[in-house]
Amino acid sequence: MEDGQPSPARVRHGGPAPLLLQTVHEHRPGLGGISVLKTRGTVDASNARLFSEALAEHVAHAGQAGEHPLLDLSEAYLACADAVRSLDRATGALARTGRALSVVQPRPHVREALTSAGLPGIRVHATLASALDALTSREPARERVCEPVYEPARPEPGGLG
């Protein structure tokens, strides 16, 4: 079919994929409760505020329930800067207390955007298993809420800077 139109399989009617959010609660031996917010679809300027509010509510609810909050971005697209800022807004309270939200399996372009943004309130993990391992290894330090998420570089004694 050579009429200059894309094939029907390549056309997405109605624009970007709708944003779908689902929370899954699990209990893991040695770790306790986890709460995973599974995100599917596109976060863009039209729904970034909704996403930010839902994520902030997810983090707050997990904290009240004594669960570890996680964000699964394996099926999500961040379509604009508003989408990245929505993550920063939702995780700001965590960052201010020296904690971070584990973000699981972001697609390569999402991981790149998050890495470039350098958001202090998130930690990116390639898999759910690696996120859970990191949570398990941090478990004893859980009570120390003022522990920094990252250490700024310090100049060497007697060096420049």
N, C-alpha and C positions, 0 to 999 in steps of 0.2 A: 504494500500500500504506500505509494509515493505521492501523497497529496500535501506534503510539507507540515503535517500535523503530527505531534507525538503520538505514539501508540497509546491506546486506552489504558494499558497497564502502567504507563509512566505518568498519567495525569491523576492528581489528587484533587478531587472535587471538594470544595468547601474549605480549602486552605490547610493550615497545619493540623497535625493530629491533636485531638482534644486532650486536655489535661485530666488525667485520672489519678486519684490518690487512694491508697488502701493501706490500712494499718494492720500489721500482723504481730501478735504477741506470742512469744515462746519462752520456755524455761530451759536454760542450758546448765547441765551439771557443772559445778565449780565456778559458775559465773552468775547464776540467778536469772532474773527476768530480763528479756530484751524486747524492745519494741521497734519494729522496722516499718518505716513509712516507705512504701513502694510507690514510686512515681513513674507514670507512663504518659508519653505524649510530649507536647512542646510547651515549654515555659517561655512566654514572650511578653511584650508590653501589655497585652490585653489581660493577662492573668497572673502577672508576677506578684501583685499585691495579695491575691488570693493564695498563691503558693506560699508566700512569706508568712502569712497569718496561719495557714494550716501547719506549716513546719514549726513555727513558734509554739503553737498549741500542742503539737506532738511532743516537742522537747519538754514543755512544762508538765504535761500529763505524765510522761515517762518519769520525770523527776519526782513528782508526787507519789507515783506508784512504786518507786524504788527500782525502776527498770533502767537499762542502758538504752538510750535512743540511738537509732541508726537510720540513715537515709540511703535507700537503694535507688541509684540513678541509672541502672543498667538498661532501662527502656525509655530514657528521657533525653530530650534535646533542649539545650539552653540557646534560645534563638537571638538573644540580644543582651546588651549590658544590664538592662533592667532585671533580667533573670539572675545574673550573677549577684547584683546588688540585693536581690530578694533573699538570697542565701546569707549574705552578710547581715542584713537586718534581723533575720530569724535566729542567727547564732551569736549575735552581739553579746547577749547576757552570758552565754557560756564563755566567750573569749574574755570578758571582763573578770571572770572568776578563775581564769587560767585553765579552763577545760575546752574541749573541742568535740564537735559532732563527727562521728565516723561516717564518711560517705563511701558507699560501696559500689564498685564496678561501674564507674562512669565511662561512657563511650570515649574514645580517644579525643575527639574535639572538645568534649565537656571537661575531661581531665586537664587538657591543655589550658582551657579558659580558667579553670579553678586554680591551677598552678600559677598562671600569669597574674591572676588577681591577688594571690598571696593572702587569702582570707585567714585571719588568726583563729576563727571559730570553727574551722573544719580540719579534718584529717582524711586524706584520700587513701583508700585501700583498693587493691586490685580485685580482691575476692572477699566474700563474707567470712570465709575461714581466717583470712589474715586480719580482718577487723576484729573478730572474736578473740584471736590470739593476742592482739594488742590490748584489748580490754582486759583479758585475763592477766596479762603481765603487769598492767597498771592497777589492778584491783587493790593491792595493799596501800597504794598511794591515794586511793579514792577519797579518804577523809581530808587530805591536804588540798583543799579547794583553791588555795592561792598559788599553787605550783604553776610556774609559767609554761605556756604551750611551747615556746621556743626561747632560746637564749640569744640575745643580740651579740654580735661579734664585739669582743673587747680588744682594744689596742694592746700590743705587746709592751711591757715595761721598757722604757727607754726608746721605743720606736716612734715613728711618725704617726700622728693622727690621734 
